[in-house]
Amino acid sequence: MSSPRPFSRFEFMIAWRYLRARRAEGGVSVMTWISLIGVALGVMALIATLAVRAGFRAEFVDTILGANAHTTVYMSPTQVSNEYTDDVYVVPGKIENYEQVAKTLAEIPGVTRTAAVVKGQVMASANDSANVAEVFGVSLADLQAMPRIVDPATSEGDLADFDNGIAIGQGIARELNLQVGDKLRLIAPEGARTAFGTTPRVNAYEVTFIFSAGRYDIDRTRIYMPIAEAQSYFNREGVADEIEVFVDDPEHVDDWTLPLMRATGDGAQVWSWKNASGSFLSALDMEDDVMFVILSVLVLIASMNITSGLIMLVKNKGRDIGILRTMGLTEGSVLRVFFLCGAFTGIIGTIAGVVLGVLLALNVDNIMSALNALTNGGAWQPDVRGIYRLPAELRAWDILRAVGLSLTLSFIVTIFPARRAARMNPVEALRYE
């Protein structure tokens, strides 16, 4: 008579019967439940953690790319002599024919748009309060192209009035108690140069637009000003400090470094968003790997409960194993029966963990909001984290990694007790029954 094929229907039936057996029948349902819950919680924690880490990185990158250039082209600094004092000092390079340079850079394949920018540091003062701010002189069209800045859900005012005033971040508005229509005084240390030295320049501007870029550090330091006014205010008549460049694939922005430098000419320098934030993103990637390893250990510990349950099951089912062997069941069939017992526990626990992990990841922002309310803002501090919310991004690869890890460990830990059951001598198993 030929041997039954592996994983026949009767093997599944016996394994499922053992798995559901009550303790009075020699089963270990309590241990089974402990193993199942442990695997489910381990997988849930792994999926939720990976989703939060992916969401944090995506939100961080989105806030960078939504309010900043993908890469910036500027000129090397030069040495200049003061005509009154003969002192020599270094000044940042200026782009004189910035309109033509911006047009030339925009023609490079893969570049979606360019924008000339004038930048400067100022002291912002209003309502007996002051704050350090960074002014970006841009055109209205370039400001309208920044998705994070012009988002109507997080902004106040009419951007069409931008040419008649300035746009400020919500952090500045909050700290200086400003509303749309209020006046903000800007003090620039580098004002007019005279024979008696440099005098600070003080101007007052109407706040026409208040924005939120989604980043705490940007919202509390950034001011946008019409480029023509910025050129006059910072003594940059006819020049720009840099050209902001936006590309169609920001994740590979370094591919445009050499073409941009060649198109700009001698003295051109390029600084991308990855140069500015690359170290932090690398630290996030390394932390992802470390967290995956740590949580994998938790899943392994949970899977080891399956081994304990199966060992107890084999001990309690010794008489059944002896009878099955005398009826003609091979060692392989017995091994597969108890392997399926452990596999069922791992599979069911993994499925439950995936469901719970997905639900937790989808609601993590609401959970953190509730915790933040209960702790009066102590659970999530934007000034520490940099962003205002804790998002989660479910990625198929992360879920597959968690599922693959859980199933692999669950299957591996069942091999030892299953082999022990298969090698049990039927005579010894029945001797004292």
Secondary structure as UniProt FT lines:
FT   TURN            6..7
FT   HELIX           9..19
FT   HELIX           23..25
FT   HELIX           29..67
FT   STRAND          71..75
FT   STRAND          78..81
FT   TURN            83..85
FT   STRAND          88..91
FT   TURN            96..97
FT   HELIX           98..106
FT   TURN            109..110
FT   STRAND          111..126
FT   TURN            127..128
FT   STRAND          129..138
FT   HELIX           140..144
FT   TURN            147..149
FT   TURN            152..153
FT   STRAND          156..157
FT   HELIX           159..164
FT   STRAND          166..169
FT   HELIX           170..175
FT   TURN            176..177
FT   TURN            180..181
FT   STRAND          183..194
FT   TURN            195..196
FT   STRAND          197..211
FT   HELIX           216..219
FT   TURN            220..221
FT   STRAND          222..226
FT   HELIX           227..233
FT   TURN            234..235
FT   TURN            237..238
FT   STRAND          242..247
FT   HELIX           250..256
FT   HELIX           257..264
FT   TURN            266..267
FT   STRAND          268..272
FT   HELIX           273..316
FT   HELIX           318..326
FT   TURN            327..328
FT   HELIX           331..362
FT   HELIX           364..374
FT   TURN            375..377
FT   HELIX           382..385
FT   HELIX           396..413
FT   HELIX           415..422
FT   HELIX           426..431
//
